Amino acid sequence: MTTFDTIYAKRQYLVASVEDAKSLAEKHLKFNGLDGSFSFGLPEVDDRYHVWRVPLTLHNRKAGEIVINAKTAVIDLDKSSNIEFLIRKTVEEANKEPKKRSTAKKIELSELKNTILAGNSVNTMKHLPDESVIWYSPHLRTIMPNPNILSITLMMSI
């Protein structure tokens, strides 16, 4: 088995794994009195700026993020979500009433049968019930010179 250096080792990052990033984020939240309030999304390393971004989720929705300097393992307070904002977010979520689910409407099947009409549409549509839904394809007439819809339907089914 070959061993290889990760990009984290080559760049001498102190934060070298997802577990490290989550652990630092958890300590930061605990220090600010928010331990257990948030769940974590999947942390990602931004190797262009040498930072880890740890998403904070609240009830399966993104609520903020903690940015950690990958080289020094220090929380970047300027780029991370403001602690006051995160506290306000947890209070709002705690006081929010749960969403009421709308009851599904019953779908009624139509008594009308699927029908292909042939002939002059002005005359044939007069015999349809008021609840009818009509799809009309005028482009079929431009493709084929024969205006007989029945023959077009037969050719389309081949």
FENUR-V556455 format. One record per pair of residues at least 24 apart in sequence whose C-alpha atoms are under 10 Angstrom apart, sorted by the first residue. I is the first residue (numbers start at 1). J is the second residue. If there is no record, write none. Layout:
i;j
I;J
I;J
This chain:
i;j
7;47
8;45
8;47
8;50
8;70
8;71
11;47
11;50
11;70
11;71
12;70
12;71
12;72
13;47
13;50
13;51
13;69
13;70
13;71
13;72
13;73
14;69
14;70
14;71
14;72
14;73
14;74
15;45
15;50
15;51
15;52
15;68
15;69
15;70
15;71
15;72
15;73
15;74
16;45
16;52
16;70
16;71
16;73
17;43
17;44
17;45
17;52
17;70
18;42
18;43
18;44
18;45
18;52
18;53
18;54
19;43
20;52
20;70
20;73
21;45
21;51
21;52
21;53
21;54
21;66
21;67
21;68
21;69
21;70
21;73
21;75
22;52
22;53
22;54
22;55
22;66
22;68
24;54
24;66
24;67
24;68
24;73
24;74
24;75
25;52
25;53
25;54
25;55
25;56
25;65
25;66
25;67
25;68
25;74
25;75
26;54
26;66
28;66
28;74
28;75
28;83
29;66
29;83
29;86
32;83
32;84
32;87
33;83
33;87
34;83
34;86
34;87
34;90
37;86
37;87
37;90
38;62
38;63
38;64
38;86
38;90
39;63
40;64
40;65
40;66
41;65
43;67
45;69
45;70
46;70
51;75
51;76
52;76
53;79
53;80
54;80
55;80
55;81
56;81
56;86
58;86
58;89
58;90
58;93
59;93
63;89
63;90
64;89
116;149
116;150
116;153
117;149
117;150
118;147
118;148
118;149
118;150
118;151
119;147
119;148
119;149
119;150
120;147
120;148
120;149
